[in-house]
Amino acid sequence: MQLYHVNLAMDCVFDNILTNTSGFQELDYNRNNCSREFMQWVIKHNVTWDRAKMFNSPPNYRYKLHIDGNTHMNCVKLNIVFNSYNTVMNWYKPKNGYQGYMGTNNLNRPVLYWDREHCDLVHTATVDTVCLINGGEIHDLVNTDNRGQNRHCYSFSLTHPGTRTRVTWAEALELFKDSIIH
């Protein structure tokens, strides 16, 4: 079983509302910006989301090692990506019980970070398209020159409708099995 990343086929339109800026941006994304078709595609997979962000990252930008959130938890993300050319996401395991440190992201929210020298690389994947990523594991993202364009990523934290409990990685693979590109 793939533990960190799978690409998905998405049979609907998603509108990219971001414009290039000179620096990195991390912004909240409002579900009212989603097309009806995208909402139906998500619902078809029996999931919803509790929060969504937009990332606008310039060419050659490298994210810090982090998990999505301020504690280890299930955090499966549906990522919709534009203007990305050979960008990779790396996943890591800490060495010798290293626990990382608390910091804040660009939205001034708490996030757990790790120093690269205290972690071992365990997986790398190209993340240039629609995909599921395991955001509950330590990861970073490394942009290429992206042909001079900013990489735009819309990232949705998946939950179960009704209960709003977080979708586990195994559940996500099952729920999206008809859309996974092998």
Contacts in CASP RR format, 6 or more apart in sequence:
PFRMAT RR
TARGET T0000
AUTHOR 0000-0000-0000
METHOD contacts of the structure
MODEL  1
MQLYHVNLAMDCVFDNILTNTSGFQELDYNRNNCSREFMQWVIKHNVTWD
RAKMFNSPPNYRYKLHIDGNTHMNCVKLNIVFNSYNTVMNWYKPKNGYQG
YMGTNNLNRPVLYWDREHCDLVHTATVDTVCLINGGEIHDLVNTDNRGQN
RHCYSFSLTHPGTRTRVTWAEALELFKDSIIH
1 170 0 8 1.000
1 173 0 8 1.000
2 173 0 8 1.000
3 91 0 8 1.000
3 123 0 8 1.000
3 134 0 8 1.000
3 137 0 8 1.000
3 169 0 8 1.000
4 89 0 8 1.000
4 91 0 8 1.000
4 123 0 8 1.000
4 125 0 8 1.000
4 133 0 8 1.000
4 134 0 8 1.000
4 137 0 8 1.000
4 139 0 8 1.000
5 89 0 8 1.000
5 123 0 8 1.000
5 125 0 8 1.000
5 127 0 8 1.000
5 131 0 8 1.000
5 132 0 8 1.000
5 133 0 8 1.000
5 134 0 8 1.000
6 131 0 8 1.000
6 132 0 8 1.000
6 173 0 8 1.000
6 176 0 8 1.000
6 180 0 8 1.000
6 181 0 8 1.000
7 129 0 8 1.000
7 130 0 8 1.000
7 131 0 8 1.000
7 180 0 8 1.000
7 181 0 8 1.000
8 78 0 8 1.000
8 129 0 8 1.000
8 130 0 8 1.000
8 131 0 8 1.000
8 132 0 8 1.000
8 176 0 8 1.000
8 179 0 8 1.000
8 180 0 8 1.000
8 181 0 8 1.000
9 130 0 8 1.000
9 179 0 8 1.000
9 180 0 8 1.000
9 181 0 8 1.000
10 41 0 8 1.000
10 80 0 8 1.000
10 130 0 8 1.000
10 179 0 8 1.000
11 41 0 8 1.000
12 35 0 8 1.000
12 37 0 8 1.000
12 38 0 8 1.000
12 40 0 8 1.000
12 41 0 8 1.000
13 35 0 8 1.000
13 37 0 8 1.000
13 38 0 8 1.000
14 34 0 8 1.000
14 35 0 8 1.000
14 38 0 8 1.000
14 80 0 8 1.000
14 154 0 8 1.000
15 33 0 8 1.000
15 35 0 8 1.000
16 82 0 8 1.000
16 152 0 8 1.000
16 154 0 8 1.000
17 33 0 8 1.000
17 54 0 8 1.000
18 25 0 8 1.000
18 54 0 8 1.000
18 56 0 8 1.000
18 82 0 8 1.000
18 150 0 8 1.000
18 152 0 8 1.000
20 56 0 8 1.000
20 149 0 8 1.000
20 150 0 8 1.000
21 56 0 8 1.000
21 58 0 8 1.000
21 150 0 8 1.000
22 58 0 8 1.000
23 56 0 8 1.000
23 57 0 8 1.000
23 58 0 8 1.000
23 150 0 8 1.000
24 55 0 8 1.000
24 56 0 8 1.000
24 57 0 8 1.000
24 58 0 8 1.000
24 61 0 8 1.000
24 106 0 8 1.000
25 54 0 8 1.000
25 55 0 8 1.000
25 56 0 8 1.000
25 57 0 8 1.000
25 106 0 8 1.000
26 53 0 8 1.000
26 54 0 8 1.000
26 55 0 8 1.000
26 56 0 8 1.000
26 105 0 8 1.000
26 106 0 8 1.000
26 107 0 8 1.000
27 53 0 8 1.000
27 54 0 8 1.000
27 55 0 8 1.000
27 56 0 8 1.000
27 107 0 8 1.000
28 51 0 8 1.000
28 52 0 8 1.000
28 53 0 8 1.000
28 54 0 8 1.000
28 107 0 8 1.000
29 52 0 8 1.000
29 53 0 8 1.000
29 54 0 8 1.000
29 154 0 8 1.000
29 156 0 8 1.000
30 52 0 8 1.000
31 39 0 8 1.000
31 49 0 8 1.000
31 52 0 8 1.000
42 48 0 8 1.000
42 49 0 8 1.000
42 78 0 8 1.000
42 156 0 8 1.000
43 161 0 8 1.000
45 175 0 8 1.000
45 176 0 8 1.000
45 179 0 8 1.000
46 160 0 8 1.000
46 161 0 8 1.000
46 175 0 8 1.000
47 78 0 8 1.000
47 158 0 8 1.000
47 159 0 8 1.000
47 160 0 8 1.000
47 161 0 8 1.000
47 167 0 8 1.000
47 172 0 8 1.000
47 175 0 8 1.000
48 158 0 8 1.000
48 159 0 8 1.000
48 160 0 8 1.000
48 161 0 8 1.000
48 162 0 8 1.000
48 164 0 8 1.000
49 78 0 8 1.000
49 156 0 8 1.000
49 157 0 8 1.000
49 158 0 8 1.000
49 159 0 8 1.000
50 157 0 8 1.000
50 159 0 8 1.000
50 164 0 8 1.000
50 166 0 8 1.000
51 156 0 8 1.000
51 157 0 8 1.000
52 154 0 8 1.000
52 155 0 8 1.000
52 156 0 8 1.000
52 157 0 8 1.000
53 107 0 8 1.000
53 154 0 8 1.000
53 155 0 8 1.000
54 152 0 8 1.000
54 153 0 8 1.000
54 154 0 8 1.000
54 155 0 8 1.000
55 151 0 8 1.000
55 152 0 8 1.000
55 153 0 8 1.000
55 154 0 8 1.000
55 155 0 8 1.000
56 150 0 8 1.000
56 151 0 8 1.000
56 152 0 8 1.000
57 63 0 8 1.000
57 141 0 8 1.000
57 143 0 8 1.000
57 150 0 8 1.000
57 151 0 8 1.000
57 153 0 8 1.000
58 143 0 8 1.000
58 150 0 8 1.000
59 143 0 8 1.000
59 144 0 8 1.000
59 145 0 8 1.000
59 146 0 8 1.000
59 147 0 8 1.000
59 148 0 8 1.000
59 149 0 8 1.000
59 150 0 8 1.000
59 151 0 8 1.000
60 143 0 8 1.000
60 144 0 8 1.000
60 145 0 8 1.000
61 143 0 8 1.000
61 151 0 8 1.000
62 140 0 8 1.000
62 141 0 8 1.000
62 142 0 8 1.000
62 143 0 8 1.000
63 140 0 8 1.000
63 141 0 8 1.000
63 142 0 8 1.000
64 113 0 8 1.000
64 140 0 8 1.000
65 92 0 8 1.000
65 113 0 8 1.000
65 114 0 8 1.000
65 115 0 8 1.000
65 116 0 8 1.000
65 119 0 8 1.000
65 138 0 8 1.000
65 139 0 8 1.000
65 140 0 8 1.000
66 111 0 8 1.000
66 112 0 8 1.000
66 113 0 8 1.000
66 114 0 8 1.000
66 138 0 8 1.000
66 139 0 8 1.000
66 140 0 8 1.000
67 75 0 8 1.000
67 111 0 8 1.000
67 112 0 8 1.000
67 135 0 8 1.000
67 136 0 8 1.000
67 137 0 8 1.000
67 138 0 8 1.000
67 139 0 8 1.000
68 75 0 8 1.000
68 77 0 8 1.000
68 111 0 8 1.000
68 135 0 8 1.000
68 136 0 8 1.000
68 157 0 8 1.000
69 75 0 8 1.000
69 109 0 8 1.000
69 110 0 8 1.000
69 111 0 8 1.000
69 112 0 8 1.000
69 136 0 8 1.000
70 102 0 8 1.000
70 109 0 8 1.000
70 110 0 8 1.000
70 111 0 8 1.000
70 112 0 8 1.000
71 112 0 8 1.000
72 112 0 8 1.000
72 136 0 8 1.000
73 136 0 8 1.000
73 166 0 8 1.000
74 136 0 8 1.000
74 166 0 8 1.000
74 167 0 8 1.000
74 168 0 8 1.000
74 169 0 8 1.000
75 134 0 8 1.000
75 135 0 8 1.000
75 136 0 8 1.000
75 157 0 8 1.000
75 166 0 8 1.000
76 132 0 8 1.000
76 133 0 8 1.000
76 134 0 8 1.000
76 135 0 8 1.000
76 157 0 8 1.000
76 158 0 8 1.000
76 166 0 8 1.000
76 167 0 8 1.000
76 168 0 8 1.000
76 169 0 8 1.000
76 171 0 8 1.000
76 172 0 8 1.000
77 132 0 8 1.000
77 133 0 8 1.000
77 134 0 8 1.000
77 135 0 8 1.000
77 155 0 8 1.000
77 156 0 8 1.000
77 157 0 8 1.000
77 158 0 8 1.000
78 130 0 8 1.000
78 131 0 8 1.000
78 132 0 8 1.000
78 155 0 8 1.000
78 156 0 8 1.000
78 158 0 8 1.000
79 127 0 8 1.000
79 130 0 8 1.000
79 131 0 8 1.000
79 132 0 8 1.000
79 133 0 8 1.000
79 153 0 8 1.000
79 154 0 8 1.000
79 155 0 8 1.000
79 156 0 8 1.000
80 130 0 8 1.000
80 153 0 8 1.000
80 154 0 8 1.000
80 156 0 8 1.000
81 87 0 8 1.000
81 127 0 8 1.000
81 128 0 8 1.000
81 129 0 8 1.000
81 130 0 8 1.000
81 131 0 8 1.000
81 151 0 8 1.000
81 152 0 8 1.000
81 153 0 8 1.000
81 154 0 8 1.000
82 151 0 8 1.000
82 152 0 8 1.000
82 153 0 8 1.000
83 146 0 8 1.000
83 147 0 8 1.000
83 149 0 8 1.000
83 150 0 8 1.000
83 151 0 8 1.000
83 152 0 8 1.000
84 127 0 8 1.000
84 128 0 8 1.000
84 129 0 8 1.000
84 143 0 8 1.000
84 146 0 8 1.000
84 151 0 8 1.000
84 152 0 8 1.000
84 153 0 8 1.000
85 128 0 8 1.000
85 144 0 8 1.000
85 145 0 8 1.000
85 146 0 8 1.000
85 147 0 8 1.000
86 126 0 8 1.000
86 128 0 8 1.000
86 144 0 8 1.000
87 126 0 8 1.000
87 127 0 8 1.000
87 128 0 8 1.000
87 141 0 8 1.000
87 142 0 8 1.000
87 143 0 8 1.000
87 144 0 8 1.000
87 146 0 8 1.000
87 151 0 8 1.000
88 124 0 8 1.000
88 125 0 8 1.000
88 126 0 8 1.000
88 127 0 8 1.000
88 141 0 8 1.000
88 142 0 8 1.000
89 124 0 8 1.000
89 125 0 8 1.000
89 127 0 8 1.000
89 133 0 8 1.000
89 139 0 8 1.000
89 140 0 8 1.000
89 141 0 8 1.000
89 142 0 8 1.000
90 121 0 8 1.000
90 123 0 8 1.000
90 124 0 8 1.000
90 139 0 8 1.000
90 140 0 8 1.000
90 141 0 8 1.000
90 142 0 8 1.000
91 121 0 8 1.000
91 122 0 8 1.000
91 123 0 8 1.000
91 124 0 8 1.000
91 134 0 8 1.000
91 137 0 8 1.000
91 138 0 8 1.000
91 139 0 8 1.000
92 114 0 8 1.000
92 116 0 8 1.000
92 119 0 8 1.000
92 120 0 8 1.000
92 121 0 8 1.000
92 122 0 8 1.000
92 137 0 8 1.000
92 138 0 8 1.000
92 139 0 8 1.000
92 140 0 8 1.000
93 119 0 8 1.000
93 120 0 8 1.000
93 122 0 8 1.000
93 138 0 8 1.000
94 100 0 8 1.000
94 114 0 8 1.000
94 118 0 8 1.000
94 119 0 8 1.000
94 120 0 8 1.000
94 138 0 8 1.000
95 118 0 8 1.000
95 119 0 8 1.000
95 120 0 8 1.000
96 118 0 8 1.000
98 114 0 8 1.000
98 115 0 8 1.000
98 118 0 8 1.000
98 119 0 8 1.000
100 112 0 8 1.000
100 113 0 8 1.000
100 114 0 8 1.000
100 115 0 8 1.000
100 118 0 8 1.000
101 112 0 8 1.000
101 113 0 8 1.000
101 114 0 8 1.000
101 115 0 8 1.000
102 110 0 8 1.000
102 111 0 8 1.000
102 112 0 8 1.000
102 113 0 8 1.000
103 110 0 8 1.000
103 111 0 8 1.000
103 112 0 8 1.000
103 113 0 8 1.000
104 110 0 8 1.000
104 111 0 8 1.000
105 111 0 8 1.000
114 138 0 8 1.000
116 140 0 8 1.000
119 138 0 8 1.000
125 131 0 8 1.000
127 133 0 8 1.000
127 141 0 8 1.000
132 172 0 8 1.000
132 173 0 8 1.000
132 176 0 8 1.000
133 139 0 8 1.000
134 169 0 8 1.000
143 151 0 8 1.000
157 166 0 8 1.000
158 166 0 8 1.000
158 167 0 8 1.000
158 172 0 8 1.000
159 165 0 8 1.000
159 166 0 8 1.000
159 167 0 8 1.000
160 166 0 8 1.000
160 167 0 8 1.000
167 175 0 8 1.000
173 180 0 8 1.000
END
